[in-house]
Amino acid sequence: MEEECRNASRTGRRRFLKQVCGGTAAAFTATGMSGGLAAAADAPPSTPQPSQGLATIQLGPYRVTRLLSGGNPVEGYAHSTENMRRHMLEYFTPERTVEYLERVEREGINTWQFDHFPKPAQALRAVRERGSKLQFICVHHEGRAPIKKAVDEMKPIAVVHHGGVTDTRFREGKAQEVRDFVKKVKDLGLLAGVSSHNPENIKRIADEGWENDFFMTCFYNLTFTREAQQKHLGKVVVDEPFFESDRVEMTNVVLQVPKPCLAFKILAAGRLCNSQEEVERAFQYAYSRIKKTDAVIVGMYPRFEDEIRLNVGYAKKYGSIA
């Protein structure tokens, strides 16, 4: 715990860990947000923003901005500590989730990606009732609920097979179940995607010519099992594995597959967020290592600084298509 608190003093998006370790709390306020956000949330971005909007890619009949908002922080999927999970859940009340989506759209992001859960479903209904045109890409698997239920409740433009489940099915020799999921989505008249953390799975799907319209490709192979780590490395990491070389291996595949790819975890779930300079380098790397027909998905937690505006600035700077 002492070591965690020392590490938590680092700046940037993870600075809230310092407060968690110290047990402190504070009230937050911000223009255009209610319920106590950080005053820093409306701070100007550290990089110049071009006047033009975000570049877009074609996903079936839809235009999707090259920066999508990821939903993990809304449900506390921090890929870190339990305290971080609780911290995010405390922040993202149903009301703040609605405000977040409205702010994302105002900044020019036109698509949100997340799972089929009650809170995001309610938030989507609320913003749509207010006239929002925000598009939604639903990550799902049939162990959670029938596909039709998720489609009826979320009204997505696409449904993607959950990445962790994809990787598990492939390890179990049940890849056909994932392909059957894709076919069911297509039968509903929607775009179908497959998510994976393992570049070998993406290659296999592309080589076999599956019916999916696009991929979601994680920069880090978080489903690299303990047994595989022990076999190949002779040791096992604590919790989820984030290896720097993983993003090279995944983007090598992304550049080869012709179908659009939505790259996610480009910031290594906050591990590349110790300063805005580091964040900017991660955005620059990501856009330089994907096709012009691809986009990135980034989860944002604007409690301490205006991550939405900052990230949009980086996407405009590095994700423009000449």
N, C-alpha and C positions, 0 to 999 in steps of 0.2 A: 504493500500500500504506500509506503514511504517513497518507493521508487516511482510509483504512478503519479504521486503528487509532484515530485520533482519534474517529471516529464510534462506534467500538465501546465507548467508555467510558460510553455511555448506560446508564441503569439499566433494570430490568424484565426481560422475558423474553429480550431479546437481549443481556444483559450477558455471556453466555458468549463472545461475539465478542472481548471484551477479552482473555479468556484465550487464545483462538485466536491473536490477533495477537501476544500476548506470548510465545506458546509455552509457557505454563505448564500444569501439570496438578495435579489434587488428588484426594484420595480422598474419597468421599462415603458417608455412612451415613444411614439413615432407618428409622423404626419401620415394621414390616410390609413392608419391601422388602429385598432382598438384593443382594450384588454391588456395593455402593458407590454409594448415591444421596446426594443433597445433604441435609444435615441440615435445610436450610430447607424440604424437601419436605413436612414435616408442620406447618409454621407455620400458625397460625390464619388464616382469611381476613380481609381488611381490611374486609369489609362484613358486616353481620348476615345470618344465614341464617334465613329463615322455617322454622317447624317442619314445614310440610307438604312433601310430595315434589314432584318436578318435574311440571309440567303435561304432558299428553300430547295427541297428535293422532291421528286415525284414518287409517291407511294401509291401504286394503283391509280385511281382517279383523283387522289388527294395531293395537295401541296402541303408539305410538312417542313417547318423551320428546321435548320441544321442544328439547332439547339432545342431539345425537348426537356421539359421539366420531369424529373424522376420523383416518384412518390414515397420512397422509403422513409424519409424523416417524419412524414405524417403519421405513420404507424409505429415509429420508434425503432425501425430497422437500421440501427447504427453500425452494425458489424464491428462493434467494439465492446464497451463495458455495459453492465446493467445500469449503472448510474447515467450513462449517456442515453440509453434507451428511455429511461424514466424522464430525463430532462427534456427530450424531444416530445414525448407524449404530453408532458405538462404544458408545453408551449402550444402544440397544435391542437387546440380545442376545436370543436366543430365550427365555431364562429371564425377563428383565425384561419382555419383551412379554407373557408370560403373567401376570406380576404386575401389569402395567399394566391389562390387561383385567379382572382380578379387582378391582382397586381402583376402576376406572371403574364397575363394576356395584355395588360396595358403596356408592358415593356416590349411586346412584340413576339413573344413565344406563342405559337398557336396550337401546340399539342402537349398533352399531359400523359405520362405513362405510369400505370400503377396496377395493383392487383384488385381483385373483386372483393371489397370489404364494405361494411355498412357506412363507415364514416366518409370515405371518398365518394360513395354512391350518393349520399345525402348532399355532400358539398357540390357535386356535379349538378344535381337537380336544382339546387339553390341558384347557382350562377347561371344556369340555362334559363331559369325562370326570369332572371334579370336581363336576359338578352345576350348572354355570352355565346360566342361561336367556337369556344375552345374544343378542339378535337381530343378524343380519348383513345388510347391504345391499352387494351386490357391484357394483363398477364394472368394466366389461369391454368388450372389442371383439373381433371374430372374427379380427383379424390376430394376436392373441395365442394363442388356443386356441378350440376349439369351445365354444359356450355350455354344452352338456351337461357338458363336463369341469369347468368352473368350478362349475356347480351341484352336481355330485356331490362335489367336493372341499370346497366351502365351505358347502353347505346354507344358502343365503341365503333371506330372505323376499322379496327383490326383486333384479332385475338391471337395472343402469342402463348405457346406452350412454355410453362414455367421452367427456367433454366436449371434449377437444382433438381427438379424432377426429371427433366430431360437427361441429365448426366447420370442419375440413378438408374433410369430405365436402360440406358445404353450399357452400363456396367453389368446389369442383370441379364443382358441379352434380350431385352424387350423393346428394342427400338421401334418395332412395328406399331406398338401402342402409341408412340409419339406421332408416327405417320398417320395413323388412323384419326388422331385428334385433328391434325391438319385437314384431313379430308372432311371431317364433320364441320369444321369452321367454314370451309369452302362451300359446303352444301347449304349453309345458312346465308350465303351470298356476301360473306365478309372476307377481307384480306386475312391471310393466315401467316403467322410467323413462328419461328422456333428460336428459343433462347438457349444459350449454352455458355458455360465457363471454359469448356475444353475445346481448343481449336481442332482436335482430331474429329470431334463429333460434327463440327461445321463442315469440315472437308468431306466426311463420309456422306452427309446429306446432299452436298453439292454434287459429288461424284455419282450418286445414285439417282439424281434428278428428281428429288421430291417435289411435291406440288406447292410447297410454301412460296409465298410472295417475297418474303424478306427474312432476315436473321436479326436477332439481338445477340451481340457478341461482347462478353465481359473481358476487360483488359487483364483480369487476374483469375487464375484457375482455382477458385475457392473450393471446388469439389475434388481437389487432389487429396485423396484419402490418406488417412494415417498409415494404412498398410503400404500404400504406394510410396509414401514419403520414406518410410523405414526401408523399403526395398531399394529405392533408387538413391536416397541420400544418406541412409544409415542413421537417421535421426528424425524426430518429429517436432514440428512447431507447436507452440501453445495456441489453441483456438484456430482461427482460419488462416490459411497460408497466403501471404502476399509476397510473391517473388518478383523482383524487378524485371527479370527476363521474360516473365509471362506476357507482358504487353507486346514485346517484340514478336513472340511466337503467334499471338492471336492476330496482330495486325498484318503479319506476313500472309495469313490466310485471308483476312478481310480484303486485302489488295488483289487476291487471286479470284475470289468468287464473284461472278457477274451480278448476282442479285444484291439489292440494297442491304446495307448493314447498319444497325443502330448500335453504336459502341457505348457501353456503360461501364461505370466505375473507373472513369478516366482519372479520377483524383484518388483512387485507392481507398475509398470510403473515409476520406479525411486525412489520410496519411501523407498526402502531398499538399497539405494546406497549412503549413507552418508559417507561411508568409504569402502575401499577394504575388510576389515575384515567383514563388514556387507554383502557385495556382496558374499563373499566366503561362509559365513554361509547360505545364501539363496540358493546357488547352492548345498551345502551339504544337506540341508533340502530337496530340490526338488528331488534329486536323491535317497535319502533314503526313499521317500514317493511315489515312482512310481515303476511299475514293470520293470523287466529287458528287457521286450519287448517294453518299452515306451521310449520316448525321450522328450526333452524340446526345446521350441522355445524362443529365446531371441532377442529382438530388440537392435541394437547397434548404438551408436552415438560417433564415435571416434574422436571428435573434440578436446578434451582436454587431453585424455590419450588413450592408445591403448586397448580399450575395446575388440577388436576382439581377440588379443593375450591373454589378461587376461582371458577372458571367456573360450577360448579354453583350457587354462591351468587348470581352475577349472573343466571343463567337463572331461578332462583326469584324473584328480585327483579323482573325485567323481563318474564319470559316467562310469568307466571301468566295464567290465563284466568278472568276474573270470570264 
